[in-house]
Amino acid sequence: MKVSETQQPTPIVREINPRFRDRLPALMHSVSTIFVAIEPHVQDLEVHLKEFQEYLDFEIEKTKLEISKEAWKNIADRAKLETDSEWLAKLEALRADFKIEAMTAPATLIKSLFKRTREMFGGVSQY
């Protein structure tokens, strides 16, 4: 392996607005401080959201089974079928909008943006 293949390219330093350059370390520090405080809570939230999602999936499957059983009866209760179908539609609509990745994405996004910021502007962040 050549030595040049293992070395990281030196970032090109570009001139940025002096006010932004002066303010950037403090901004990054403030965001880092807040992020460090909330990140564990976002991880805890994800655990509870997954549990909720599992229960929601179970209710959807249970309702589908109830609808299927009622539909196969000799004399199906039309009102029950309609009510259960409406309930199923509401459950499925909730499930479609229940995206854990989107609800917990800010933590991942902040980490990614911090990494890119360090790469672009050099050692402005102590995070």
ChimeraX commands (.cxc) that place a marker at each C-alpha (Angstrom):
marker #1 position 0.00,0.00,0.00 radius 0.5
marker #1 position 1.33,3.39,-0.92 radius 0.5
marker #1 position 1.72,6.09,1.71 radius 0.5
marker #1 position -0.37,8.52,-0.34 radius 0.5
marker #1 position -3.35,6.12,-0.27 radius 0.5
marker #1 position -3.60,6.17,3.54 radius 0.5
marker #1 position -3.31,9.93,4.01 radius 0.5
marker #1 position -6.44,12.02,4.21 radius 0.5
marker #1 position -6.63,14.92,1.76 radius 0.5
marker #1 position -5.99,18.28,3.35 radius 0.5
marker #1 position -9.22,20.29,3.43 radius 0.5
marker #1 position -9.20,23.45,1.39 radius 0.5
marker #1 position -9.65,26.44,3.66 radius 0.5
marker #1 position -12.05,28.95,2.18 radius 0.5
marker #1 position -12.77,32.43,3.37 radius 0.5
marker #1 position -16.18,32.77,4.97 radius 0.5
marker #1 position -18.01,35.76,6.35 radius 0.5
marker #1 position -15.95,37.03,9.32 radius 0.5
marker #1 position -19.02,37.33,11.55 radius 0.5
marker #1 position -19.97,33.73,10.73 radius 0.5
marker #1 position -16.39,32.53,11.30 radius 0.5
marker #1 position -16.24,34.29,14.68 radius 0.5
marker #1 position -19.66,33.09,15.76 radius 0.5
marker #1 position -19.39,29.50,14.46 radius 0.5
marker #1 position -17.47,27.98,17.41 radius 0.5
marker #1 position -19.95,29.39,19.93 radius 0.5
marker #1 position -22.91,28.26,17.85 radius 0.5
marker #1 position -21.50,24.76,17.49 radius 0.5
marker #1 position -20.76,24.61,21.21 radius 0.5
marker #1 position -24.31,25.71,22.13 radius 0.5
marker #1 position -25.91,23.20,19.80 radius 0.5
marker #1 position -23.56,20.47,21.04 radius 0.5
marker #1 position -24.41,21.18,24.67 radius 0.5
marker #1 position -28.13,21.01,24.01 radius 0.5
marker #1 position -27.77,17.94,21.78 radius 0.5
marker #1 position -25.77,16.03,24.39 radius 0.5
marker #1 position -28.61,16.65,26.83 radius 0.5
marker #1 position -31.44,15.52,24.54 radius 0.5
marker #1 position -29.83,12.64,22.65 radius 0.5
marker #1 position -30.36,10.03,25.42 radius 0.5
marker #1 position -34.02,11.06,25.63 radius 0.5
marker #1 position -34.46,10.59,21.88 radius 0.5
marker #1 position -33.04,7.08,22.24 radius 0.5
marker #1 position -35.46,6.37,25.12 radius 0.5
marker #1 position -38.31,7.75,23.04 radius 0.5
marker #1 position -37.46,5.35,20.21 radius 0.5
marker #1 position -37.90,2.36,22.55 radius 0.5
marker #1 position -41.39,3.50,23.55 radius 0.5
marker #1 position -42.36,4.38,19.99 radius 0.5
marker #1 position -41.36,0.88,18.82 radius 0.5
marker #1 position -43.48,-0.67,21.56 radius 0.5
marker #1 position -46.44,1.49,20.57 radius 0.5
marker #1 position -45.92,0.50,16.94 radius 0.5
marker #1 position -45.94,-3.20,17.84 radius 0.5
marker #1 position -49.26,-2.82,19.66 radius 0.5
marker #1 position -50.66,-0.84,16.74 radius 0.5
marker #1 position -49.59,-3.57,14.28 radius 0.5
marker #1 position -51.26,-6.17,16.51 radius 0.5
marker #1 position -54.53,-4.19,16.57 radius 0.5
marker #1 position -54.48,-3.91,12.79 radius 0.5
marker #1 position -54.00,-7.66,12.36 radius 0.5
marker #1 position -56.66,-8.41,15.00 radius 0.5
marker #1 position -59.17,-6.13,13.26 radius 0.5
marker #1 position -58.42,-7.70,9.87 radius 0.5
marker #1 position -59.05,-11.13,11.38 radius 0.5
marker #1 position -62.34,-9.99,12.93 radius 0.5
marker #1 position -63.47,-8.58,9.57 radius 0.5
marker #1 position -62.47,-11.79,7.80 radius 0.5
marker #1 position -64.31,-13.99,10.32 radius 0.5
marker #1 position -67.45,-11.84,10.12 radius 0.5
marker #1 position -67.40,-11.83,6.31 radius 0.5
marker #1 position -67.32,-15.65,6.20 radius 0.5
marker #1 position -70.34,-16.11,8.47 radius 0.5
marker #1 position -73.54,-17.40,6.88 radius 0.5
marker #1 position -75.29,-14.21,7.87 radius 0.5
marker #1 position -72.75,-11.42,8.23 radius 0.5
marker #1 position -73.57,-8.37,10.33 radius 0.5
marker #1 position -73.24,-5.59,7.75 radius 0.5
marker #1 position -73.18,-2.83,10.35 radius 0.5
marker #1 position -70.37,-4.57,12.25 radius 0.5
marker #1 position -68.41,-5.10,9.02 radius 0.5
marker #1 position -68.73,-1.42,8.11 radius 0.5
marker #1 position -67.80,-0.24,11.60 radius 0.5
marker #1 position -64.82,-2.60,11.77 radius 0.5
marker #1 position -63.71,-1.58,8.28 radius 0.5
marker #1 position -63.85,2.10,9.22 radius 0.5
marker #1 position -61.84,1.35,12.37 radius 0.5
marker #1 position -59.29,-0.61,10.33 radius 0.5
marker #1 position -58.93,2.30,7.90 radius 0.5
marker #1 position -58.21,4.65,10.81 radius 0.5
marker #1 position -55.68,2.23,12.32 radius 0.5
marker #1 position -53.92,1.79,8.99 radius 0.5
marker #1 position -53.85,5.54,8.36 radius 0.5
marker #1 position -52.26,6.06,11.78 radius 0.5
marker #1 position -49.75,3.29,11.06 radius 0.5
marker #1 position -48.88,4.80,7.67 radius 0.5
marker #1 position -48.03,8.11,9.35 radius 0.5
marker #1 position -46.23,6.47,12.27 radius 0.5
marker #1 position -42.65,6.64,11.03 radius 0.5
marker #1 position -40.20,6.14,13.88 radius 0.5
marker #1 position -37.27,7.09,11.66 radius 0.5
marker #1 position -38.86,10.47,10.95 radius 0.5
marker #1 position -39.73,11.06,14.61 radius 0.5
marker #1 position -36.19,10.30,15.80 radius 0.5
marker #1 position -34.33,11.64,12.76 radius 0.5
marker #1 position -33.27,14.95,14.33 radius 0.5
marker #1 position -30.56,13.20,16.37 radius 0.5
marker #1 position -29.13,11.45,13.31 radius 0.5
marker #1 position -29.45,14.60,11.25 radius 0.5
marker #1 position -27.66,16.75,13.83 radius 0.5
marker #1 position -24.77,14.27,14.03 radius 0.5
marker #1 position -24.46,14.22,10.27 radius 0.5
marker #1 position -24.57,18.00,9.99 radius 0.5
marker #1 position -21.93,18.38,12.70 radius 0.5
marker #1 position -19.64,15.97,10.89 radius 0.5
marker #1 position -20.08,17.85,7.62 radius 0.5
marker #1 position -19.53,21.19,9.36 radius 0.5
marker #1 position -16.25,19.97,10.88 radius 0.5
marker #1 position -15.16,18.68,7.48 radius 0.5
marker #1 position -16.05,21.93,5.74 radius 0.5
marker #1 position -14.84,24.49,8.27 radius 0.5
marker #1 position -12.11,22.60,10.09 radius 0.5
marker #1 position -11.67,22.53,13.84 radius 0.5
marker #1 position -14.45,24.95,14.75 radius 0.5
marker #1 position -16.28,22.42,16.89 radius 0.5
marker #1 position -15.20,20.73,20.08 radius 0.5
marker #1 position -18.10,18.22,19.77 radius 0.5
marker link #1:1,2 radius 0.2
marker link #1:2,3 radius 0.2
marker link #1:3,4 radius 0.2
marker link #1:4,5 radius 0.2
marker link #1:5,6 radius 0.2
marker link #1:6,7 radius 0.2
marker link #1:7,8 radius 0.2
marker link #1:8,9 radius 0.2
marker link #1:9,10 radius 0.2
marker link #1:10,11 radius 0.2
marker link #1:11,12 radius 0.2
marker link #1:12,13 radius 0.2
marker link #1:13,14 radius 0.2
marker link #1:14,15 radius 0.2
marker link #1:15,16 radius 0.2
marker link #1:16,17 radius 0.2
marker link #1:17,18 radius 0.2
marker link #1:18,19 radius 0.2
marker link #1:19,20 radius 0.2
marker link #1:20,21 radius 0.2
marker link #1:21,22 radius 0.2
marker link #1:22,23 radius 0.2
marker link #1:23,24 radius 0.2
marker link #1:24,25 radius 0.2
marker link #1:25,26 radius 0.2
marker link #1:26,27 radius 0.2
marker link #1:27,28 radius 0.2
marker link #1:28,29 radius 0.2
marker link #1:29,30 radius 0.2
marker link #1:30,31 radius 0.2
marker link #1:31,32 radius 0.2
marker link #1:32,33 radius 0.2
marker link #1:33,34 radius 0.2
marker link #1:34,35 radius 0.2
marker link #1:35,36 radius 0.2
marker link #1:36,37 radius 0.2
marker link #1:37,38 radius 0.2
marker link #1:38,39 radius 0.2
marker link #1:39,40 radius 0.2
marker link #1:40,41 radius 0.2
marker link #1:41,42 radius 0.2
marker link #1:42,43 radius 0.2
marker link #1:43,44 radius 0.2
marker link #1:44,45 radius 0.2
marker link #1:45,46 radius 0.2
marker link #1:46,47 radius 0.2
marker link #1:47,48 radius 0.2
marker link #1:48,49 radius 0.2
marker link #1:49,50 radius 0.2
marker link #1:50,51 radius 0.2
marker link #1:51,52 radius 0.2
marker link #1:52,53 radius 0.2
marker link #1:53,54 radius 0.2
marker link #1:54,55 radius 0.2
marker link #1:55,56 radius 0.2
marker link #1:56,57 radius 0.2
marker link #1:57,58 radius 0.2
marker link #1:58,59 radius 0.2
marker link #1:59,60 radius 0.2
marker link #1:60,61 radius 0.2
marker link #1:61,62 radius 0.2
marker link #1:62,63 radius 0.2
marker link #1:63,64 radius 0.2
marker link #1:64,65 radius 0.2
marker link #1:65,66 radius 0.2
marker link #1:66,67 radius 0.2
marker link #1:67,68 radius 0.2
marker link #1:68,69 radius 0.2
marker link #1:69,70 radius 0.2
marker link #1:70,71 radius 0.2
marker link #1:71,72 radius 0.2
marker link #1:72,73 radius 0.2
marker link #1:73,74 radius 0.2
marker link #1:74,75 radius 0.2
marker link #1:75,76 radius 0.2
marker link #1:76,77 radius 0.2
marker link #1:77,78 radius 0.2
marker link #1:78,79 radius 0.2
marker link #1:79,80 radius 0.2
marker link #1:80,81 radius 0.2
marker link #1:81,82 radius 0.2
marker link #1:82,83 radius 0.2
marker link #1:83,84 radius 0.2
marker link #1:84,85 radius 0.2
marker link #1:85,86 radius 0.2
marker link #1:86,87 radius 0.2
marker link #1:87,88 radius 0.2
marker link #1:88,89 radius 0.2
marker link #1:89,90 radius 0.2
marker link #1:90,91 radius 0.2
marker link #1:91,92 radius 0.2
marker link #1:92,93 radius 0.2
marker link #1:93,94 radius 0.2
marker link #1:94,95 radius 0.2
marker link #1:95,96 radius 0.2
marker link #1:96,97 radius 0.2
marker link #1:97,98 radius 0.2
marker link #1:98,99 radius 0.2
marker link #1:99,100 radius 0.2
marker link #1:100,101 radius 0.2
marker link #1:101,102 radius 0.2
marker link #1:102,103 radius 0.2
marker link #1:103,104 radius 0.2
marker link #1:104,105 radius 0.2
marker link #1:105,106 radius 0.2
marker link #1:106,107 radius 0.2
marker link #1:107,108 radius 0.2
marker link #1:108,109 radius 0.2
marker link #1:109,110 radius 0.2
marker link #1:110,111 radius 0.2
marker link #1:111,112 radius 0.2
marker link #1:112,113 radius 0.2
marker link #1:113,114 radius 0.2
marker link #1:114,115 radius 0.2
marker link #1:115,116 radius 0.2
marker link #1:116,117 radius 0.2
marker link #1:117,118 radius 0.2
marker link #1:118,119 radius 0.2
marker link #1:119,120 radius 0.2
marker link #1:120,121 radius 0.2
marker link #1:121,122 radius 0.2
marker link #1:122,123 radius 0.2
marker link #1:123,124 radius 0.2
marker link #1:124,125 radius 0.2
marker link #1:125,126 radius 0.2
marker link #1:126,127 radius 0.2
view
